[in-house]
Amino acid sequence: MKNMLTPYNIETFLIWDDKAKYYDVFESKFFKMLAQLPIKGTYIIEEDKKYRPDLISYHIYGTVDLWWQIMYYNGIINSYNLHPNIELEYFDKNDYDMIYLDYQRMLRQSSK
């Protein structure tokens, strides 16, 4: 069963390259929009949250759903790079929700 596409599911924003048979993160307009969000604050990784982007997401936003967004926003591709005392930047969740709505509008307009 295919995962449900939601504002937090990464597959919602990836571009499928049918010829090459892979998802292309570099062609996704949403990822470009995410990278340009203003910084709301910083978070220093605590010992009990090392390697755990889900717990970091929960600490910052009150939900585990934004873990991959935090990693992408900070240029981190592997959770094993989340060591104690590393400073992460994070965005405002309201800003994220706004770019998601803008992205959905853009998709609807391009499909017309």
C-alpha positions as CSV (number, residue, x, y, z in Angstrom):
1,M,0.0,0.0,0.0
2,K,1.4,3.4,-1.0
3,N,2.1,5.9,1.8
4,M,-0.5,8.7,2.2
5,L,0.7,12.0,0.8
6,T,0.6,14.6,3.5
7,P,2.3,17.9,4.4
8,Y,4.9,15.9,6.3
9,N,5.5,12.8,4.1
10,I,8.6,13.4,2.0
11,E,7.2,11.6,-1.0
12,T,4.7,14.4,-1.4
13,F,7.4,16.7,-2.6
14,L,9.8,14.5,-4.5
15,I,9.8,14.4,-8.3
16,W,9.7,10.9,-9.8
17,D,12.1,10.5,-12.8
18,D,10.3,7.7,-14.7
19,K,13.2,7.3,-17.2
20,A,15.9,6.9,-14.5
21,K,13.5,5.3,-11.9
22,Y,14.3,7.4,-8.9
23,Y,13.0,10.4,-7.0
24,D,14.9,13.6,-7.7
25,V,15.1,15.9,-4.7
26,F,17.1,18.5,-6.6
27,E,14.2,19.2,-9.0
28,S,11.6,19.7,-6.3
29,K,10.4,23.3,-6.0
30,F,9.2,22.6,-2.5
31,F,12.7,21.7,-1.3
32,K,14.0,25.0,-2.7
33,M,11.2,26.8,-0.9
34,L,12.0,24.9,2.4
35,A,15.7,25.9,2.2
36,Q,14.8,29.6,1.9
37,L,12.6,29.7,5.0
38,P,13.9,32.3,7.5
39,I,15.6,30.9,10.7
40,K,13.3,31.1,13.7
41,G,15.8,29.8,16.2
42,T,18.6,27.3,17.1
43,Y,18.6,24.1,19.0
44,I,21.6,22.5,20.6
45,I,21.4,18.7,20.4
46,E,21.2,17.1,23.8
47,E,22.8,13.8,24.7
48,D,19.4,11.9,24.9
49,K,18.5,13.2,21.4
50,K,21.6,12.2,19.5
51,Y,20.9,10.3,16.3
52,R,17.1,11.0,16.9
53,P,15.7,13.5,14.5
54,D,12.2,12.4,15.5
55,L,12.9,13.5,19.2
56,I,14.5,16.7,18.0
57,S,11.4,17.5,15.9
58,Y,9.1,16.7,18.9
59,H,11.2,19.0,21.2
60,I,11.0,21.9,18.7
61,Y,7.6,21.5,17.2
62,G,5.6,19.1,19.5
63,T,5.4,16.5,16.7
64,V,7.8,13.9,15.3
65,D,6.5,14.6,11.8
66,L,9.0,17.3,10.9
67,W,12.2,15.3,11.4
68,W,13.3,15.1,7.7
69,Q,12.5,18.8,7.2
70,I,14.9,19.7,10.1
71,M,17.6,17.5,8.6
72,Y,17.2,18.9,5.1
73,Y,17.1,22.5,6.4
74,N,20.4,21.9,8.1
75,G,22.0,20.0,5.2
76,I,22.2,16.7,7.2
77,I,21.6,13.5,5.2
78,N,22.3,10.9,7.9
79,S,20.9,10.9,11.4
80,Y,24.3,9.5,12.7
81,N,25.6,13.1,12.1
82,L,23.3,14.3,14.9
83,H,25.8,14.5,17.8
84,P,25.4,16.2,21.1
85,N,26.3,19.9,21.2
86,I,25.7,20.4,17.5
87,E,23.7,23.5,16.8
88,L,20.7,23.1,14.5
89,E,18.7,25.9,12.9
90,Y,15.0,25.6,12.7
91,F,12.2,27.4,10.9
92,D,8.7,28.6,12.1
93,K,6.1,25.9,11.6
94,N,3.6,28.5,10.4
95,D,6.1,29.5,7.6
96,Y,6.3,25.8,6.7
97,D,2.5,25.5,6.5
98,M,2.4,28.5,4.3
99,I,4.9,27.2,1.8
100,Y,3.1,23.9,1.7
101,L,-0.2,25.7,0.8
102,D,1.7,27.8,-1.8
103,Y,3.2,24.6,-3.2
104,Q,-0.2,22.9,-3.4
105,R,-1.6,26.0,-5.2
106,M,1.3,25.9,-7.6
107,L,0.7,22.3,-8.4
108,R,-3.0,22.9,-9.0
109,Q,-2.3,25.8,-11.4
110,S,0.3,23.8,-13.3
111,S,-2.1,20.9,-13.9
112,K,-4.7,23.2,-15.5
